[in-house]
Amino acid sequence: MHLAYGIGDGTPVAKEAVRDFFQSLRTLLSDILNRAMPREVADTVAADALIRLEGATLLITVFDDTETMQRTARAVIMDATEAAQAAR
């Protein structure tokens, strides 16, 4: 996920590749979530999950803090479950 930090307008091919990569992750996650909730909600839950996972990845990289990733994964699953239940 940290590929996105080192690119900019000066490297348009790399910028597009990273954007496409993250869009594919968000789309895939949203498609899975859309089985249990409306598309708009699935899109939001998917985007929020990627944001949280990115932060947890940063803490693993910088501080070797794997506990944060475990908490984040549980929280992401809980949020998706709650969103699916609310959609019923």
C-alpha atoms as an extended CHARMM CRD file, in Angstrom:
* protein
*
        88  EXT
         1         1  MET       CA              0.0000000000        0.0000000000        0.0000000000  PROA      1               0.0000000000
         2         2  HSD       CA              2.9070000000        2.3070000000        0.5430000000  PROA      2               0.0000000000
         3         3  LEU       CA              3.6040000000        2.4700000000       -3.1920000000  PROA      3               0.0000000000
         4         4  ALA       CA              1.1920000000        5.3880000000       -3.3650000000  PROA      4               0.0000000000
         5         5  TYR       CA              3.3960000000        7.6100000000       -1.1810000000  PROA      5               0.0000000000
         6         6  GLY       CA              6.3210000000        7.8190000000       -3.5700000000  PROA      6               0.0000000000
         7         7  ILE       CA              4.5250000000        8.7210000000       -6.7730000000  PROA      7               0.0000000000
         8         8  GLY       CA              3.1220000000       11.9090000000       -8.1480000000  PROA      8               0.0000000000
         9         9  ASP       CA              2.3650000000       13.8350000000      -11.2880000000  PROA      9               0.0000000000
        10        10  GLY       CA              5.9740000000       13.3970000000      -12.4280000000  PROA      10              0.0000000000
        11        11  THR       CA              5.4140000000        9.6540000000      -12.7890000000  PROA      11              0.0000000000
        12        12  PRO       CA              1.9940000000        9.3990000000      -14.4590000000  PROA      12              0.0000000000
        13        13  VAL       CA              2.3130000000        5.7280000000      -15.4520000000  PROA      13              0.0000000000
        14        14  ALA       CA              3.1740000000        4.7010000000      -11.8980000000  PROA      14              0.0000000000
        15        15  LYS       CA              0.4440000000        6.9400000000      -10.5030000000  PROA      15              0.0000000000
        16        16  GLU       CA             -2.1420000000        5.3220000000      -12.7680000000  PROA      16              0.0000000000
        17        17  ALA       CA             -0.9170000000        1.8090000000      -11.9170000000  PROA      17              0.0000000000
        18        18  VAL       CA             -1.1810000000        2.4370000000       -8.1780000000  PROA      18              0.0000000000
        19        19  ARG       CA             -4.5980000000        4.0670000000       -8.5750000000  PROA      19              0.0000000000
        20        20  ASP       CA             -5.8020000000        1.1090000000      -10.6480000000  PROA      20              0.0000000000
        21        21  PHE       CA             -4.4390000000       -1.3360000000       -8.0610000000  PROA      21              0.0000000000
        22        22  PHE       CA             -6.2480000000        0.3480000000       -5.1650000000  PROA      22              0.0000000000
        23        23  GLN       CA             -9.4090000000        0.7790000000       -7.2110000000  PROA      23              0.0000000000
        24        24  SER       CA             -9.3990000000       -2.9370000000       -7.9680000000  PROA      24              0.0000000000
        25        25  LEU       CA             -9.0600000000       -3.7330000000       -4.2510000000  PROA      25              0.0000000000
        26        26  ARG       CA            -11.8800000000       -1.3540000000       -3.3590000000  PROA      26              0.0000000000
        27        27  THR       CA            -14.0920000000       -2.6940000000       -6.1360000000  PROA      27              0.0000000000
        28        28  LEU       CA            -13.4600000000       -6.3230000000       -5.2030000000  PROA      28              0.0000000000
        29        29  LEU       CA            -14.2250000000       -5.6870000000       -1.5420000000  PROA      29              0.0000000000
        30        30  SER       CA            -17.2980000000       -3.6480000000       -2.4330000000  PROA      30              0.0000000000
        31        31  ASP       CA            -18.5420000000       -6.4050000000       -4.7510000000  PROA      31              0.0000000000
        32        32  ILE       CA            -18.2560000000       -8.9310000000       -1.9250000000  PROA      32              0.0000000000
        33        33  LEU       CA            -19.9990000000       -6.6300000000        0.5490000000  PROA      33              0.0000000000
        34        34  ASN       CA            -22.7140000000       -5.7950000000       -1.9800000000  PROA      34              0.0000000000
        35        35  ARG       CA            -24.0330000000       -9.3280000000       -1.5810000000  PROA      35              0.0000000000
        36        36  ALA       CA            -25.1990000000       -8.3500000000        1.9060000000  PROA      36              0.0000000000
        37        37  MET       CA            -25.8810000000       -4.6120000000        1.6130000000  PROA      37              0.0000000000
        38        38  PRO       CA            -26.7610000000       -1.8850000000       -0.8980000000  PROA      38              0.0000000000
        39        39  ARG       CA            -23.9790000000       -0.7900000000       -3.2830000000  PROA      39              0.0000000000
        40        40  GLU       CA            -23.6550000000        2.6860000000       -1.7500000000  PROA      40              0.0000000000
        41        41  VAL       CA            -23.1420000000        1.2350000000        1.7130000000  PROA      41              0.0000000000
        42        42  ALA       CA            -20.7680000000       -1.4290000000        0.3780000000  PROA      42              0.0000000000
        43        43  ASP       CA            -18.6710000000        1.2520000000       -1.3440000000  PROA      43              0.0000000000
        44        44  THR       CA            -18.3540000000        3.2180000000        1.9020000000  PROA      44              0.0000000000
        45        45  VAL       CA            -17.5530000000        0.1840000000        4.0450000000  PROA      45              0.0000000000
        46        46  ALA       CA            -14.9580000000       -0.9630000000        1.4960000000  PROA      46              0.0000000000
        47        47  ALA       CA            -13.2640000000        2.4440000000        1.3590000000  PROA      47              0.0000000000
        48        48  ASP       CA            -13.2290000000        2.7300000000        5.1530000000  PROA      48              0.0000000000
        49        49  ALA       CA            -11.7520000000       -0.7730000000        5.4490000000  PROA      49              0.0000000000
        50        50  LEU       CA             -8.9070000000        0.0760000000        3.0800000000  PROA      50              0.0000000000
        51        51  ILE       CA             -8.1750000000        3.2980000000        4.9670000000  PROA      51              0.0000000000
        52        52  ARG       CA             -8.0260000000        1.4800000000        8.3070000000  PROA      52              0.0000000000
        53        53  LEU       CA             -5.9100000000       -1.3520000000        6.9260000000  PROA      53              0.0000000000
        54        54  GLU       CA             -3.4700000000        1.1580000000        5.4440000000  PROA      54              0.0000000000
        55        55  GLY       CA             -3.0000000000        2.7790000000        8.8440000000  PROA      55              0.0000000000
        56        56  ALA       CA             -2.4750000000       -0.5890000000       10.5070000000  PROA      56              0.0000000000
        57        57  THR       CA              0.0350000000       -1.5220000000        7.7880000000  PROA      57              0.0000000000
        58        58  LEU       CA              1.9600000000        1.6570000000        8.5490000000  PROA      58              0.0000000000
        59        59  LEU       CA              2.2320000000        0.7130000000       12.2180000000  PROA      59              0.0000000000
        60        60  ILE       CA              3.4710000000       -2.7610000000       11.3200000000  PROA      60              0.0000000000
        61        61  THR       CA              6.0960000000       -1.2610000000        9.0140000000  PROA      61              0.0000000000
        62        62  VAL       CA              7.2940000000        1.4590000000       11.3640000000  PROA      62              0.0000000000
        63        63  PHE       CA              6.8530000000       -0.1080000000       14.8050000000  PROA      63              0.0000000000
        64        64  ASP       CA              6.4730000000       -3.8510000000       14.1260000000  PROA      64              0.0000000000
        65        65  ASP       CA              3.0570000000       -3.4920000000       15.8030000000  PROA      65              0.0000000000
        66        66  THR       CA              0.9990000000       -6.4760000000       14.6580000000  PROA      66              0.0000000000
        67        67  GLU       CA             -1.5790000000       -6.0500000000       17.4490000000  PROA      67              0.0000000000
        68        68  THR       CA             -2.9930000000       -3.0110000000       15.6540000000  PROA      68              0.0000000000
        69        69  MET       CA             -3.6320000000       -5.0550000000       12.5130000000  PROA      69              0.0000000000
        70        70  GLN       CA             -5.4490000000       -7.6860000000       14.5430000000  PROA      70              0.0000000000
        71        71  ARG       CA             -7.6810000000       -5.0440000000       16.1550000000  PROA      71              0.0000000000
        72        72  THR       CA             -8.2410000000       -3.3740000000       12.8020000000  PROA      72              0.0000000000
        73        73  ALA       CA             -9.2450000000       -6.6350000000       11.1260000000  PROA      73              0.0000000000
        74        74  ARG       CA            -11.7470000000       -7.3470000000       13.9060000000  PROA      74              0.0000000000
        75        75  ALA       CA            -13.1500000000       -3.8120000000       13.6720000000  PROA      75              0.0000000000
        76        76  VAL       CA            -13.4880000000       -3.9880000000        9.8790000000  PROA      76              0.0000000000
        77        77  ILE       CA            -15.3500000000       -7.2960000000       10.1460000000  PROA      77              0.0000000000
        78        78  MET       CA            -17.5870000000       -5.8830000000       12.8750000000  PROA      78              0.0000000000
        79        79  ASP       CA            -18.3900000000       -2.7800000000       10.7870000000  PROA      79              0.0000000000
        80        80  ALA       CA            -19.2520000000       -4.9060000000        7.7570000000  PROA      80              0.0000000000
        81        81  THR       CA            -21.4340000000       -7.1850000000        9.8730000000  PROA      81              0.0000000000
        82        82  GLU       CA            -23.2870000000       -4.2340000000       11.3950000000  PROA      82              0.0000000000
        83        83  ALA       CA            -23.7960000000       -2.6440000000        7.9740000000  PROA      83              0.0000000000
        84        84  ALA       CA            -25.1760000000       -5.9160000000        6.5990000000  PROA      84              0.0000000000
        85        85  GLN       CA            -27.5420000000       -6.3020000000        9.5520000000  PROA      85              0.0000000000
        86        86  ALA       CA            -28.7560000000       -2.7260000000        9.2060000000  PROA      86              0.0000000000
        87        87  ALA       CA            -29.4820000000       -3.3550000000        5.5260000000  PROA      87              0.0000000000
        88        88  ARG       CA            -31.9260000000       -6.1810000000        6.3180000000  PROA      88              0.0000000000
